[in-house]
Amino acid sequence: MPNNNTLQGEDSASAPQNVNRATVLRALLGGAVAVPLLVGCTTRGDNVAASPAISSNSDVKAALGNSFKGKTIGVVFFTLLDENEVSIQKWLDQAAQDAGLNWNFIAVDAKGDQSQAQTAMSSFITRKVDAIVVVVVPAIFINAQLEQAQAAGIPVVGNLMFAQFDPTIAVDYGPLLDHDALLLTHYLMADQKNRRGGAPIKVGVLDAPVSDALVPGRSVFETLIGIDKQFEIVARDYAVSGTNTVQDSTTRAQGMVQANPDINAIFCNYPPIAVPAASGIEQLGKKDVQVYGRIAQSASVEAIRNGNSPLVATSWVDWPYQSYTIIEQVLTVLKGEKPNRLLSLTRPVPDVIFDASNVNEQVPKGAKAADWMFAGGAYRSQFIARWNEVFA
């Protein structure tokens, strides 16, 4: 029997089957990073590092009503090869523990496979779980199962399902996929002006044609650059391979610099390409070309920390915050109320830029970037205090 209040694993029997959006959906959350202990059956315990409890200097004690406790929650993850989905898994568990909910999570790793996500959903429905959380699996992959869950009276709370107003989903909450690009673009422009003074600044854009979900971030960058006459986009390459990503982005970044020897900076819109692009430029000995990457994995944070890479900044988002918010939305539907479908806008996920000035403070050496929390996670006690009142 699974232990209560611990995310448990349940393998799908379906055979692996590639899906077109697998690569981009991993990338949007930080890229595929191998976490061997979490592939297939997944449990917390030894496989997921324990998270800190709410700060000991807080006088907030969990006091939620008994009617919300002891529930069984099904959770399907798109892929636990993504370090950031692993972080979401850990913080869903931690938030439930902080609230004293004693929930039994049944977690399934769909391994980037549409059929396994469908099987997981069907299993949850058969087991008559109290609620389902869907992490990064697009609604279009599991439309039939979402309708079946609705018919069975099982509420579904989504995280980046690309289905904000789908009537079969109570709420689809997650970071806005262009907001971190807005921050990163402003950072790039200010950083380059600080480095170059009033001289013309030439930039390139590197991207991959893997999903329309990436386009808004790129459009934000090109729009802001286009209204500042000091900047000029001299190179655009949106054809980085979605399967041979590391080698291809390295080669294309080198080609971009070689074709434009006076280029000053490269904006990497597709998260997995920032580190290899920077590596390629470093191999050319181009010491005055800076790279800026979006949510570019833990490796990017370490590259920035070391200070020797052309990669000088990366955007990031607060995965723990969205996990607490997801737990709150599950509590809301268990109470019989409707969540706010505009929650991603009215209570947005915090995001940040990491550079040499803040990386050691924000992500101490040895810590995981995926566990970064705005203001050190002070909001965790605020969540519990609110839940004590709303879900008494």
C-alpha positions in Angstrom: 0.0 0.0 0.0 1.3 3.5 -0.8 2.3 5.8 2.0 -0.1 8.7 2.5 1.1 12.2 1.7 3.8 10.9 -0.6 3.9 11.0 -4.4 3.7 7.4 -5.5 4.5 5.9 -8.9 2.3 3.9 -11.1 3.7 2.7 -14.5 1.5 2.7 -17.5 1.5 -0.5 -19.5 1.5 1.3 -22.8 4.6 0.9 -25.0 6.6 4.1 -25.6 5.5 6.1 -28.6 7.0 9.4 -29.8 4.9 12.5 -30.0 5.7 15.6 -31.9 5.4 18.0 -28.9 7.5 16.0 -26.5 10.7 17.9 -27.1 9.2 21.4 -26.9 7.1 20.7 -23.8 10.2 19.5 -22.0 12.1 22.5 -23.2 9.5 25.0 -22.1 10.0 23.8 -18.6 13.8 23.7 -18.7 14.7 20.9 -21.0 15.3 17.2 -20.6 17.6 16.5 -17.8 18.2 12.8 -16.9 16.9 11.9 -13.4 17.3 8.1 -13.6 15.8 7.3 -10.2 12.6 9.0 -11.2 11.9 7.4 -14.5 9.1 4.8 -14.5 7.9 4.2 -10.9 8.5 7.3 -8.9 8.3 7.8 -5.2 9.5 10.6 -2.9 11.6 9.2 -0.2 15.2 8.5 -1.4 14.4 9.4 -5.0 13.4 13.0 -4.5 15.4 15.2 -2.2 13.5 16.2 0.9 12.3 19.8 0.9 12.6 22.2 3.9 9.5 22.6 6.1 8.0 26.0 6.6 10.5 28.3 8.3 10.7 27.6 12.0 10.3 31.3 12.7 6.7 31.2 11.4 3.9 30.9 13.8 1.5 29.7 11.1 0.3 26.2 11.9 -1.9 24.2 9.5 -5.5 24.0 10.6 -7.5 22.9 7.6 -10.8 21.2 7.9 -10.9 17.4 8.2 -13.2 17.2 5.1 -10.2 18.1 2.9 -7.9 15.5 4.4 -7.0 12.0 3.4 -7.9 12.5 -0.3 -6.5 10.5 -3.2 -5.1 12.7 -6.0 -3.9 11.3 -9.3 -1.1 13.3 -10.9 0.2 12.7 -14.5 3.5 14.2 -15.5 4.5 14.6 -19.1 8.0 13.5 -18.4 10.0 13.2 -15.2 13.2 13.4 -17.3 12.5 17.1 -17.0 14.2 18.4 -13.8 11.5 21.1 -13.4 8.6 18.6 -13.5 10.5 16.7 -10.8 10.6 19.9 -8.8 6.9 20.4 -9.3 6.4 16.8 -8.1 8.5 17.5 -5.0 6.7 20.7 -4.1 3.2 19.4 -4.6 4.1 16.8 -2.0 5.7 19.4 0.3 2.7 21.8 0.0 0.3 19.0 1.0 2.6 18.1 3.9 2.8 21.7 5.1 -1.0 21.9 5.1 -1.3 18.6 7.0 -3.6 17.2 4.3 -2.4 13.6 4.5 -3.1 13.2 0.8 -2.3 10.0 -1.1 -0.7 11.1 -4.4 -0.7 8.6 -7.2 1.9 9.9 -9.7 2.4 8.6 -13.2 5.3 9.5 -15.5 3.9 9.5 -19.0 7.5 9.6 -20.4 6.5 12.0 -23.1 4.1 9.5 -24.5 0.5 10.4 -25.4 -0.8 6.9 -25.0 0.7 6.6 -21.5 -0.9 9.9 -20.5 -4.2 8.5 -21.7 -3.8 5.3 -19.8 -2.9 7.1 -16.6 -6.0 9.3 -16.9 -8.2 6.2 -17.5 -6.6 4.5 -14.5 -7.4 7.5 -12.2 -11.0 7.5 -13.4 -11.4 3.8 -12.8 -9.9 4.2 -9.3 -12.3 7.1 -8.6 -9.7 9.4 -7.3 -10.9 12.6 -5.6 -9.2 14.9 -8.1 -6.6 14.8 -11.0 -3.6 17.1 -11.6 -2.2 17.2 -15.1 1.3 18.6 -15.5 2.4 19.8 -18.9 0.3 17.2 -20.9 -1.6 19.1 -23.5 -5.4 18.8 -23.2 -5.5 17.8 -26.9 -3.6 14.6 -26.0 -6.3 13.5 -23.5 -9.5 15.0 -24.7 -11.5 11.8 -24.4 -10.2 11.1 -20.9 -11.0 14.7 -19.8 -14.6 14.2 -20.9 -14.8 10.9 -19.0 -13.4 12.5 -15.9 -16.0 15.3 -16.1 -18.8 12.7 -16.6 -17.5 10.8 -13.5 -17.5 14.0 -11.4 -13.7 14.0 -11.0 -12.3 17.5 -11.2 -9.1 18.2 -13.2 -6.6 20.9 -12.3 -4.1 21.6 -15.1 -0.6 23.0 -15.2 0.4 24.2 -18.7 -2.1 22.2 -20.6 -2.6 24.9 -23.2 -6.3 24.9 -22.5 -7.2 28.0 -20.5 -10.9 27.8 -21.1 -11.5 24.1 -21.8 -14.8 23.2 -20.0 -13.5 19.8 -19.0 -10.7 21.4 -16.9 -11.4 23.4 -13.7 -8.4 25.6 -14.2 -5.1 25.6 -16.2 -2.5 27.4 -14.2 1.2 28.1 -15.0 3.8 30.6 -16.0 3.0 32.9 -18.9 5.2 31.6 -21.7 6.3 35.0 -23.0 6.7 36.9 -19.7 10.2 35.6 -18.9 11.2 36.5 -22.5 10.0 40.1 -21.7 12.3 40.3 -18.7 15.2 38.7 -20.5 14.9 41.1 -23.5 14.9 44.1 -21.2 17.9 42.7 -19.5 19.8 42.0 -22.7 19.1 45.6 -24.0 20.2 47.2 -20.7 23.2 44.9 -20.4 24.4 45.6 -23.9 24.0 49.4 -23.5 26.0 49.2 -20.4 28.7 47.3 -22.2 28.7 49.2 -25.5 27.7 52.7 -24.5 26.1 54.6 -27.4 27.6 52.4 -30.2 25.3 50.4 -32.5 24.4 47.0 -31.1 23.9 44.0 -33.4 22.1 40.9 -32.2 21.0 37.5 -33.5 18.1 35.2 -32.6 18.5 31.5 -32.3 15.4 29.3 -32.1 13.9 25.9 -33.1 10.7 25.3 -35.1 9.2 22.8 -32.6 6.0 24.5 -31.5 3.9 27.6 -31.9 4.1 28.0 -28.1 7.7 29.4 -28.5 6.6 32.1 -31.0 5.3 34.7 -28.4 8.6 34.9 -26.6 10.5 35.4 -29.8 7.9 38.0 -30.9 8.4 39.9 -27.6 12.1 40.0 -28.2 11.9 41.2 -31.8 9.2 43.8 -31.0 11.2 45.4 -28.2 14.5 45.3 -30.2 12.7 46.8 -33.2 11.7 50.0 -31.3 15.2 50.9 -30.2 17.3 52.4 -33.0 20.5 51.5 -31.3 19.8 47.8 -31.9 19.7 45.8 -35.1 18.8 42.2 -35.6 21.4 41.0 -38.1 20.8 37.3 -38.0 17.8 35.0 -37.5 18.0 31.3 -37.4 14.8 29.5 -36.3 15.8 26.0 -37.7 17.7 24.4 -34.8 17.0 20.7 -34.7 14.5 19.5 -32.1 16.2 16.1 -31.9 19.9 16.8 -32.5 19.6 20.0 -30.4 23.0 20.2 -28.7 25.2 19.7 -31.8 23.0 21.7 -34.1 22.7 24.7 -31.9 26.4 24.7 -31.3 27.1 24.6 -35.1 24.4 27.2 -35.9 25.6 29.6 -33.2 29.1 29.4 -34.6 27.9 29.9 -38.1 25.9 33.0 -37.0 29.0 34.5 -35.5 31.2 33.6 -38.4 28.8 35.2 -40.9 28.4 38.3 -38.7 31.9 38.9 -37.1 30.7 42.2 -35.6 27.7 40.7 -33.8 27.4 41.6 -30.1 24.8 39.2 -28.6 22.6 36.2 -29.3 19.2 35.7 -27.8 18.3 32.0 -27.4 14.5 31.5 -27.4 14.5 27.7 -27.2 15.7 26.8 -23.7 17.9 23.8 -24.4 20.1 25.7 -26.9 21.6 28.4 -24.7 24.4 26.4 -23.1 25.6 24.6 -26.3 25.3 27.9 -28.3 27.5 29.6 -25.7 29.9 26.7 -25.8 30.2 26.9 -29.6 31.0 30.6 -29.4 33.5 30.0 -26.7 35.2 27.5 -28.9 35.6 30.2 -31.5 37.4 32.4 -29.0 34.8 35.2 -29.4 35.2 36.8 -26.0 33.0 39.8 -26.7 29.8 38.0 -27.8 27.2 37.5 -25.0 24.5 34.8 -25.0 21.1 35.2 -23.2 18.9 32.1 -22.7 15.4 31.4 -21.6 14.9 29.1 -18.6 18.0 27.4 -19.8 18.4 24.5 -17.4 20.6 24.1 -14.3 23.7 23.9 -16.5 23.1 27.5 -17.5 23.0 28.6 -13.9 26.3 26.9 -13.2 27.8 28.5 -16.4 26.8 31.9 -15.2 28.1 31.2 -11.7 31.5 30.1 -13.1 31.8 33.4 -15.0 33.8 32.0 -17.9 31.0 31.4 -20.4 29.5 33.7 -23.1 26.2 32.9 -21.4 25.7 35.8 -19.1 22.1 35.6 -18.1 19.0 33.3 -18.1 15.4 33.8 -17.1 13.8 31.5 -14.6 10.4 30.9 -13.0 9.3 29.8 -9.5 8.2 26.2 -9.7 7.5 25.8 -6.0 5.1 28.8 -6.1 3.0 27.3 -8.9 3.0 23.9 -7.0 1.4 25.6 -3.9 -1.1 27.4 -6.2 -2.0 24.1 -7.8 -2.7 22.6 -4.4 -4.9 25.5 -3.6 -6.9 25.0 -6.8 -7.4 21.3 -5.9 -8.6 22.4 -2.5 -11.0 24.9 -4.2 -12.6 22.2 -6.4 -12.8 19.8 -3.5 -14.8 22.6 -1.7 -17.1 22.6 -4.6 -16.1 26.0 -5.9 -14.9 27.1 -9.3 -11.3 28.3 -9.6 -10.5 31.6 -11.4 -9.6 30.7 -15.0 -7.6 34.0 -15.2 -5.4 33.0 -12.2 -2.2 32.9 -14.3 -2.8 36.6 -14.8 -4.2 37.7 -11.5 -1.7 35.7 -9.5 1.2 35.1 -11.9 4.1 32.8 -11.2 7.1 34.9 -10.1 10.0 35.0 -12.5 13.6 36.3 -12.4 16.8 36.9 -14.3 19.9 35.1 -13.0 23.2 36.8 -13.7 26.6 37.0 -12.0 25.2 39.7 -9.6 22.6 37.5 -8.0 23.1 33.8 -8.9 25.1 33.0 -5.7 22.5 34.6 -3.5 19.5 33.3 -5.3 20.8 29.8 -6.0 23.5 29.0 -3.5 26.2 26.5 -4.7 24.8 23.0 -4.3 21.2 24.1 -4.6 19.0 23.3 -7.6 17.8 26.2 -9.8 14.5 24.3 -10.1 13.9 24.9 -6.4 14.4 28.6 -6.6 11.7 30.5 -4.7 10.9 34.2 -4.8 11.8 36.0 -1.5 13.2 32.7 -0.2 9.7 31.2 -0.2 8.2 33.5 2.4 4.9 33.0 0.6 4.6 29.5 1.9 3.4 30.6 5.3 1.0 33.0 3.6 -0.5 30.1 1.7 -1.1 28.1 4.8 -2.6 31.1 6.7 -5.0 31.7 3.8 -5.9 28.0 3.6 -6.6 27.9 7.3 -9.3 30.5 6.7 -10.7 29.5 3.4 -10.7 25.7 3.9 -11.5 25.5 7.6 
